[in-house]
C-alpha cells in the first residue's frame, strides 16, 4: 500500500456472478481500486453490474435499475451476443461488456464510473441524509 490509499468503489452485482466477482476484483485491483460489494435497498452503489444472458435481460436490468439509485449500470455478457447487447441497451444499461474477449470494455466502464464518482464527490461535499 505504501501510503497510497486504494480508492473504494461501492459495487453491486445482479445475476450469476461467482466467476465474474473474482474477475472484477482482479481488474479493479489492477486499477488500484478496492471493490466494496454492497447489497440491499439502502445501499448507495457507485456502480451496478447486471449479468445478462439470452432470456434474462430486462428482468435483471430492472432489478439493477431499482437498486442503482442513478448509479451507472453495466450489462455483462459471458459470450458476445448482439441480440442480448441490443436488449441490454434498450433495457437501460449505460455500458455493455463481454467476458469472452479482451477486457477493455470492462476497464473503460470502470474508469468512467470512477470519473463519475470523483466528480460527484468533489461536487457534493455535503450529503443530504
LUMKOLMI-375476 format. One line per 10 residues: number of its first residue (from 0); for each residue x, y, z of N, C-alpha, C. Coordinates in pm, 1 decimal, padded with zeros to 6 digits. Layout:
residues N
NUM> X/Y/Z/X/Y/Z/X/Y/Z | ...
end
This chain:
residues 129
0> 00083.5/-00120.3/00000.0/00000.0/00000.0/00000.0/00088.0/00126.7/00000.0 | 00199.9/00122.9/00072.2/00298.6/00231.2/00066.0/00236.4/00371.0/00065.1 | 00145.5/00395.8/00156.2/00088.9/00529.2/00167.0/-00008.6/00566.8/00056.1 | -00029.9/00475.5/-00038.9/-00128.8/00505.5/-00143.1/-00260.4/00441.6/-00102.3 | -00354.5/00525.0/-00068.1/-00485.1/00477.3/-00026.7/-00558.9/00425.2/-00150.6 | -00595.9/00299.0/-00149.2/-00672.9/00246.7/-00262.6/-00809.8/00313.7/-00263.2 | -00854.7/00349.2/-00382.7/-00990.0/00403.0/-00390.8/-01087.4/00287.8/-00371.8 | -01201.6/00318.5/-00314.3/-01304.2/00216.4/-00297.6/-01418.4/00245.5/-00393.9 | -01471.7/00137.6/-00449.4/-01585.1/00152.1/-00540.3/-01697.0/00064.4/-00486.7 | -01806.0/00128.0/-00446.9/-01919.6/00050.8/-00395.0/-01991.5/-00014.1/-00512.5
10> -01992.1/-00145.7/-00512.1/-02031.5/-00221.3/-00630.0/-02142.7/-00318.8/-00597.2 | -02238.2/-00331.4/-00687.9/-02343.2/-00432.5/-00676.2/-02340.1/-00519.5/-00800.1 | -02367.7/-00647.6/-00782.2/-02373.6/-00739.3/-00896.1/-02505.4/-00814.7/-00891.1 | -02578.9/-00811.2/-01001.7/-02703.4/-00886.8/-01012.6/-02686.1/-00999.8/-01112.6 | -02739.4/-01116.4/-01080.0/-02728.3/-01231.3/-01169.8/-02616.3/-01323.0/-01123.7 | -02600.3/-01433.4/-01191.5/-02496.2/-01531.4/-01157.0/-02361.7/-01462.9/-01160.7 | -02283.8/-01474.3/-01053.5/-02167.8/-01385.7/-01055.4/-02040.8/-01436.2/-00989.3 | -02031.3/-01563.1/-00953.3/-01910.5/-01608.1/-00882.8/-01783.1/-01584.5/-00962.7 | -01781.4/-01634.1/-01086.8/-01661.3/-01617.5/-01169.7/-01639.0/-01469.3/-01198.7 | -01747.9/-01397.0/-01222.2/-01735.4/-01254.6/-01254.1/-01680.0/-01176.9/-01134.9
20> -01728.1/-01208.8/-01015.5/-01678.3/-01145.4/-00893.4/-01526.4/-01148.5/-00888.1 | -01470.6/-01268.4/-00907.4/-01325.6/-01287.0/-00898.4/-01254.5/-01202.9/-01005.0 | -01310.3/-01206.7/-01125.4/-01252.6/-01131.5/-01236.6/-01256.6/-00981.7/-01207.8 | -01369.1/-00936.8/-01157.9/-01388.6/-00794.9/-01129.7/-01288.1/-00745.6/-01025.5 | -01268.6/-00826.1/-00922.5/-01173.2/-00789.8/-00818.2/-01033.9/-00775.1/-00879.1 | -00996.1/-00869.5/-00967.5/-00864.7/-00862.7/-01033.4/-00849.6/-00736.2/-01116.1 | -00949.6/-00708.7/-01199.9/-00940.7/-00593.1/-01289.3/-00936.7/-00463.6/-01207.4 | -01018.0/-00455.9/-01103.5/-01019.2/-00335.5/-01020.3/-00886.8/-00316.9/-00946.6 | -00830.7/-00426.5/-00895.5/-00702.9/-00413.3/-00823.7/-00593.2/-00365.8/-00917.2 | -00598.7/-00409.9/-01044.6/-00504.0/-00357.9/-01144.0/-00516.4/-00207.1/-01155.7
30> -00637.3/-00155.8/-01138.1/-00661.1/-00011.7/-01146.9/-00642.5/00055.3/-01010.4 | -00590.3/-00019.4/-00914.0/-00570.2/00030.0/-00777.1/-00700.9/00070.9/-00711.0 | -00802.3/-00011.2/-00733.6/-00932.4/00017.4/-00672.8/-00976.7/-00106.4/-00596.1 | -01028.0/-00083.9/-00478.2/-01075.9/-00192.6/-00393.4/-01228.3/-00196.1/-00403.4 | -01286.2/-00304.1/-00458.3/-01432.9/-00307.4/-00465.3/-01492.0/-00335.9/-00327.5 | -01599.5/-00269.8/-00297.6/-01673.8/-00297.8/-00175.0/-01811.0/-00345.5/-00222.3 | -01836.2/-00475.3/-00209.4/-01962.5/-00528.3/-00261.2/-02073.1/-00498.9/-00161.9 | -02175.2/-00429.3/-00208.0/-02284.9/-00389.1/-00120.0/-02414.0/-00451.1/-00171.0 | -02509.2/-00470.7/-00081.8/-02641.0/-00516.2/-00128.3/-02750.7/-00456.3/-00041.9 | -02873.1/-00471.1/-00088.2/-02986.1/-00419.3/-00012.8/-03030.6/-00284.0/-00064.3
40> -03157.2/-00250.6/-00036.4/-03215.4/-00130.4/-00096.6/-03158.3/-00003.1/-00035.1 | -03096.4/-00013.1/00082.4/-03042.3/00106.6/00146.7/-02903.9/00142.4/00092.9 | -02839.3/00046.5/00029.2/-02703.4/00071.1/-00021.5/-02709.8/00174.2/-00133.0 | -02607.7/00257.5/-00138.9/-02598.7/00354.8/-00248.6/-02473.7/00321.0/-00328.5 | -02486.8/00234.7/-00430.0/-02367.3/00190.0/-00501.9/-02310.9/00299.2/-00592.5 | -02181.4/00287.3/-00625.3/-02119.6/00373.3/-00726.1/-02138.5/00314.2/-00864.9 | -02158.3/00182.8/-00869.8/-02162.9/00112.3/-00997.6/-02238.5/-00017.8/-00977.9 | -02322.4/-00051.7/-01075.9/-02402.4/-00174.2/-01066.7/-02377.8/-00259.3/-01190.4 | -02350.2/-00387.0/-01169.2/-02333.9/-00480.8/-01280.1/-02456.0/-00571.1/-01288.6 | -02499.4/-00595.9/-01410.9/-02609.5/-00689.7/-01433.5/-02560.1/-00796.6/-01530.8
50> -02559.3/-00921.7/-01486.2/-02518.4/-01031.8/-01572.5/-02637.3/-01065.5/-01661.8 | -02623.8/-01037.7/-01790.4/-02736.1/-01058.7/-01881.3/-02707.3/-01177.4/-01971.9 | -02811.8/-01253.2/-02002.1/-02796.7/-01361.1/-02099.2/-02929.8/-01382.9/-02167.8 | -02923.9/-01448.4/-02281.6/-03041.6/-01482.4/-02360.3/-03155.5/-01520.6/-02266.0 | -03269.9/-01454.3/-02280.3/-03385.2/-01490.7/-02198.0/-03389.7/-01420.9/-02063.3 | -03279.9/-01356.9/-02021.8/-03287.1/-01281.0/-01897.3/-03207.8/-01152.0/-01909.6 | -03268.9/-01055.4/-01977.8/-03203.1/-00926.4/-01992.6/-03283.2/-00821.2/-01917.6 | -03409.9/-00806.6/-01954.4/-03490.6/-00698.7/-01896.2/-03514.7/-00719.2/-01747.7 | -03536.1/-00844.5/-01705.9/-03563.8/-00871.6/-01564.3/-03447.8/-00829.9/-01475.0 | -03328.2/-00873.8/-01512.9/-03211.9/-00845.1/-01428.2/-03177.2/-00696.3/-01434.2
60> -03198.7/-00633.3/-01550.1/-03172.0/-00489.2/-01560.1/-03271.8/-00408.3/-01478.0 | -03393.9/-00457.0/-01470.9/-03496.0/-00389.3/-01390.5/-03455.0/-00390.7/-01242.1 | -03408.8/-00506.4/-01195.1/-03361.4/-00516.7/-01056.4/-03242.8/-00422.7/-01034.7 | -03151.1/-00423.3/-01131.2/-03031.3/-00340.8/-01120.4/-03069.7/-00193.0/-01114.6 | -03166.3/-00153.8/-01200.5/-03206.3/-00012.4/-01205.8/-03266.2/00031.9/-01073.8 | -03348.8/-00054.3/-01015.1/-03411.8/-00016.7/-00888.6/-03309.2/00002.2/-00778.7 | -03205.1/-00079.9/-00780.3/-03104.9/-00074.8/-00673.2/-03001.5/00034.6/-00697.4 | -02990.7/00080.1/-00822.6/-02879.3/00167.9/-00859.9/-02894.1/00309.7/-00806.0 | -03018.0/00355.0/-00786.4/-03040.6/00493.5/-00742.5/-02963.1/00591.3/-00829.4 | -02963.8/00567.9/-00959.2/-02898.8/00661.3/-01050.4/-02753.4/00628.3/-01082.9
70> -02695.6/00530.2/-01015.6/-02557.5/00491.3/-01048.1/-02556.3/00422.9/-01185.3 | -02442.3/00428.0/-01255.7/-02436.2/00363.2/-01387.6/-02453.8/00211.6/-01376.1 | -02516.6/00154.9/-01477.5/-02539.0/00010.6/-01483.0/-02461.3/-00046.3/-01600.1 | -02380.6/-00148.0/-01572.5/-02303.5/-00214.3/-01676.7/-02362.2/-00352.9/-01697.9 | -02405.1/-00378.4/-01820.2/-02454.4/-00512.4/-01854.4/-02333.4/-00597.2/-01891.9 | -02327.8/-00717.8/-01838.2/-02213.8/-00805.7/-01862.4/-02262.0/-00933.4/-01929.8 | -02204.8/-00964.2/-02046.2/-02236.4/-01087.7/-02117.1/-02116.2/-01180.4/-02107.2 | -02140.2/-01309.8/-02080.3/-02024.7/-01400.2/-02081.6/-01981.0/-01428.3/-02224.5 | -02076.1/-01429.8/-02317.4/-02041.8/-01450.6/-02458.2/-02098.8/-01336.5/-02541.1 | -02023.5/-01292.0/-02638.9/-02070.9/-01184.6/-02725.3/-02198.1/-01228.7/-02795.6
80> -02302.8/-01149.1/-02780.9/-02431.7/-01181.6/-02842.5/-02500.1/-01050.3/-02878.4 | -02499.9/-01016.5/-03008.3/-02554.8/-00886.3/-03049.8/-02699.6/-00866.4/-03006.9 | -02780.6/-00973.4/-03007.6/-02921.7/-00959.2/-02966.4/-02930.7/-00921.3/-02819.8 | -02851.7/-00988.7/-02737.3/-02852.7/-00959.2/-02594.2/-02801.9/-00816.6/-02570.6 | -02697.3/-00778.3/-02643.5/-02642.2/-00643.3/-02629.7/-02746.9/-00538.1/-02664.4 | -02820.9/-00564.2/-02771.6/-02924.0/-00470.3/-02814.6/-03032.9/-00457.2/-02708.1 | -03073.1/-00571.4/-02651.3/-03174.5/-00566.5/-02545.1/-03123.1/-00494.5/-02421.8 | -02996.4/-00518.4/-02389.9/-02938.8/-00453.3/-02271.7/-02939.9/-00302.1/-02290.1 | -02910.0/-00260.3/-02411.7/-02911.8/-00118.5/-02444.7/-03053.2/-00063.2/-02425.9 | -03151.3/-00133.1/-02478.7/-03291.5/-00092.2/-02462.9/-03332.4/-00094.6/-02316.4
90> -03275.9/-00187.5/-02240.9/-03313.9/-00202.5/-02100.5/-03249.8/-00100.2/-02008.8 | -03167.8/-00012.1/-02064.3/-03115.1/00098.1/-01984.0/-02972.4/00081.2/-01935.8 | -02897.6/-00015.8/-01989.5/-02757.3/-00028.8/-01949.1/-02677.3/00090.1/-02001.6 | -02587.4/00143.4/-01920.0/-02502.1/00254.1/-01963.1/-02383.3/00203.4/-02043.0 | -02338.0/00083.9/-02008.6/-02223.4/00022.5/-02074.3/-02253.6/-00125.4/-02089.8 | -02190.7/-00185.8/-02189.3/-02208.3/-00328.6/-02209.8/-02070.1/-00388.3/-02228.6 | -02039.6/-00494.1/-02155.1/-01910.1/-00556.7/-02178.3/-01924.3/-00707.7/-02185.0 | -01824.3/-00767.7/-02247.5/-01825.7/-00910.3/-02274.6/-01703.8/-00972.5/-02210.3 | -01719.3/-01093.3/-02159.1/-01609.8/-01156.7/-02088.1/-01534.4/-01256.7/-02174.6 | -01575.3/-01272.5/-02302.1/-01509.5/-01374.3/-02384.9/-01398.9/-01317.2/-02472.3
100> -01359.3/-01193.9/-02444.0/-01253.0/-01133.2/-02523.7/-01166.3/-01047.2/-02435.0 | -01091.7/-00953.2/-02493.6/-01013.1/-00860.7/-02410.5/-01106.5/-00782.5/-02319.2 | -01058.8/-00746.7/-02202.3/-01147.8/-00684.7/-02103.8/-01147.3/-00532.6/-02113.2 | -01113.7/-00480.7/-02231.5/-01105.4/-00335.0/-02247.7/-01237.7/-00265.7/-02217.2 | -01348.6/-00326.1/-02260.8/-01480.2/-00264.0/-02237.1/-01507.6/-00254.3/-02087.7 | -01472.2/-00361.3/-02017.1/-01493.2/-00362.2/-01872.8/-01407.0/-00254.1/-01806.8 | -01280.2/-00246.2/-01847.8/-01191.8/-00142.7/-01791.0/-01245.3/-00003.0/-01818.3 | -01290.0/00017.5/-01942.6/-01343.9/00151.1/-01978.1/-01464.9/00184.5/-01892.4 | -01553.4/00087.3/-01874.4/-01673.6/00110.0/-01793.2/-01634.9/00144.6/-01649.6 | -01534.1/00074.7/-01598.0/-01489.5/00101.2/-01461.0/-01427.0/00239.4/-01449.9
110> -01345.8/00276.2/-01547.5/-01281.7/00408.1/-01544.1/-01385.8/00518.8/-01552.0 | -01488.2/00499.3/-01635.6/-01596.2/00600.3/-01643.4/-01666.3/00613.0/-01509.7 | -01691.7/00500.1/-01444.4/-01760.2/00504.1/-01314.5/-01673.3/00574.2/-01210.8 | -01542.2/00551.1/-01216.5/-01451.9/00616.3/-01120.8/-01446.9/00767.2/-01144.3 | -01448.8/00807.5/-01272.1/-01450.4/00951.0/-01302.1/-01578.1/01014.4/-01249.0 | -01690.0/00944.6/-01269.9/-01818.5/00995.8/-01222.5/-01816.7/01007.8/-01070.1 | -01763.0/00905.2/-01003.1/-01754.5/00906.0/-00857.1/-01672.9/01026.4/-00808.6 | -01560.3/01050.8/-00874.9/-01474.5/01162.9/-00836.0/-01546.5/01295.8/-00854.9 | -01618.8/01308.8/-00968.1/-01695.0/01432.4/-00994.2/-01800.5/01453.4/-00887.0 | -01874.5/01346.8/-00855.0/-01981.1/01360.1/-00755.4/-01922.3/01398.1/-00620.2
120> -01809.2/01336.0/-00584.7/-01751.1/01363.1/-00453.5/-01698.6/01504.4/-00442.1 | -01638.5/01555.5/-00551.2/-01588.2/01692.1/-00542.7/-01705.6/01789.5/-00547.6 | -01815.1/01748.8/-00611.3/-01931.7/01836.9/-00626.6/-02017.4/01843.5/-00502.9 | -02053.2/01726.4/-00444.0/-02132.7/01735.5/-00321.4/-02051.4/01687.4/-00203.3 | -01993.9/01783.3/-00138.2/-01925.7/01751.8/-00012.7/-02031.1/01727.3/00092.1 | -02135.2/01806.6/00090.0/-02244.9/01787.6/00184.9/-02340.7/01683.0/00128.1 | -02367.4/01580.3/00206.2/-02463.8/01478.8/00163.7/-02595.1/01503.0/00236.0 | -02702.6/01503.7/00160.5/-02832.7/01515.3/00227.0/-02868.2/01376.5/00274.8 | -02885.7/01361.5/00405.9/-02922.6/01228.0/00456.1/-03049.2/01240.9/00537.6
end
